[in-house]
Amino acid sequence: MTTRSFELSTSVPVGPHAAIDFLTDLARHRGLHPYLVSAEIVASGTGPDGPWQDWQVVERPRLGPLRYTLRFPARVERSADDVMMSSVRAAPGCTLRTVTRATSAPGGAVLTENTEVTAPWPVAGYMTRHARAAHVRTFELLPAELGR
């Protein structure tokens, strides 16, 4: 297994609580995340770290000129008003874990996301590149979406 990581940040025109509220609702990412087709809650509850939701996600990433469909589970946990974590199992042995923090800033908040990708070495680079590209696009579009 190979593990790679990346960090992204963006400023948004809403406070930390509202920014994390938006991000924990994966269905609202449609149109921001370039591969997302759908996301539906299949279970929810509260654990020792706070409330959580299990999602069934459908994405259509690209491999060269072809698109393929991925269906996978994702868990989103909110450990504080300004922190969320997500865990995705995109395929056997392929996981994506993120921790997103929102900090107050003039005019809103700064979101910082740390992502760790774990995958077998033959697909680790592909998975990391696609995850990073998708999250970069989401973070680029997020300020305007939250400013509506």
C-alpha positions in Angstrom: 0.0 0.0 0.0 1.1 3.5 -0.8 -0.1 6.6 1.1 0.0 10.1 -0.3 -1.5 13.3 1.0 -2.3 16.9 0.0 -3.6 20.0 1.6 -6.0 22.6 0.1 -7.5 25.9 1.5 -9.9 28.5 0.4 -11.7 31.5 1.8 -15.5 31.5 1.9 -18.0 34.3 2.6 -19.7 32.5 5.5 -18.8 31.7 9.0 -17.1 28.4 10.1 -20.3 26.7 11.3 -22.2 27.5 8.0 -19.2 26.4 5.9 -19.0 23.0 7.7 -22.8 22.6 7.5 -22.6 22.9 3.7 -19.6 20.5 3.4 -21.2 17.8 5.5 -24.1 17.6 3.1 -22.5 15.6 0.2 -25.6 15.9 -2.0 -25.0 19.7 -2.1 -21.6 19.1 -3.8 -23.2 18.1 -7.1 -22.1 20.7 -9.7 -19.0 21.6 -7.6 -17.3 18.1 -7.5 -16.6 17.2 -11.2 -17.3 13.5 -10.8 -20.3 13.5 -8.4 -23.5 12.1 -9.9 -25.4 11.5 -6.6 -25.1 11.1 -2.9 -27.7 9.7 -0.6 -27.7 9.2 3.2 -28.2 5.5 4.1 -27.6 5.8 7.9 -26.9 8.4 10.6 -26.3 8.6 14.3 -24.1 10.0 17.0 -20.8 8.5 18.1 -18.1 9.4 20.6 -16.7 12.1 18.2 -20.1 13.6 17.3 -22.8 13.1 14.7 -22.1 11.0 11.6 -23.8 10.1 8.3 -23.2 7.2 6.0 -23.6 8.0 2.4 -23.9 6.0 -0.8 -22.1 7.9 -3.5 -22.1 7.6 -7.3 -19.3 9.2 -9.3 -18.3 9.1 -13.0 -14.5 9.8 -13.2 -12.6 9.8 -16.4 -9.9 7.4 -17.6 -8.5 9.0 -20.8 -11.5 9.6 -23.1 -13.7 7.1 -21.2 -15.9 7.6 -18.2 -16.7 4.9 -15.7 -19.1 4.6 -12.8 -18.0 4.2 -9.2 -20.4 3.4 -6.4 -18.9 3.5 -2.9 -19.7 4.2 0.8 -18.6 7.4 2.5 -18.8 8.4 6.2 -19.0 12.0 7.2 -18.4 12.9 10.9 -18.7 16.3 12.5 -16.4 16.3 15.5 -16.9 20.0 16.2 -18.8 23.0 14.9 -15.8 23.9 12.8 -14.3 20.4 12.0 -15.5 17.6 9.8 -13.9 14.3 8.8 -14.8 12.0 5.9 -13.8 8.5 5.0 -14.3 7.0 1.6 -13.7 3.4 0.4 -13.6 3.9 -3.4 -12.5 0.4 -4.1 -10.9 -2.5 -2.3 -7.7 -1.2 -0.7 -8.4 2.4 -1.9 -9.3 4.9 0.8 -9.6 8.6 1.0 -9.6 10.3 4.4 -10.1 14.0 4.8 -10.1 16.4 7.8 -11.5 19.8 7.1 -11.2 22.7 9.5 -12.9 26.1 9.3 -11.4 29.1 11.0 -12.9 32.5 11.4 -11.5 35.2 9.0 -12.5 38.7 8.1 -15.7 38.4 5.9 -16.2 34.7 6.6 -13.9 31.7 7.1 -10.9 29.9 5.8 -11.3 26.2 5.0 -8.3 23.9 5.2 -8.6 20.3 4.0 -6.0 17.7 4.6 -6.5 14.6 2.5 -4.8 11.2 2.8 -5.1 8.7 -0.1 -4.1 5.1 0.5 -4.1 2.7 -2.4 -2.1 -0.2 -3.9 1.0 1.4 -5.5 -0.1 0.7 -9.2 -3.2 3.0 -8.7 -2.0 5.4 -5.9 -0.8 8.1 -8.3 -4.0 7.9 -10.5 -6.3 8.0 -7.4 -4.3 10.9 -5.8 -4.3 13.0 -9.0 -8.1 12.5 -9.5 -8.9 13.2 -5.9 -6.8 16.3 -5.8 -8.2 17.6 -9.1 -11.8 17.0 -7.9 -11.1 18.7 -4.6 -9.3 21.6 -6.2 -12.3 22.3 -8.4 -14.7 22.0 -5.5 -12.6 24.5 -3.5 -12.4 26.9 -6.4 -16.2 27.0 -6.9 -17.1 26.9 -3.2 -16.7 30.6 -2.4 -19.2 31.6 -5.1 -21.6 28.8 -4.1 -21.6 29.9 -0.5 -21.9 33.5 -1.4 -25.3 33.1 -3.0 
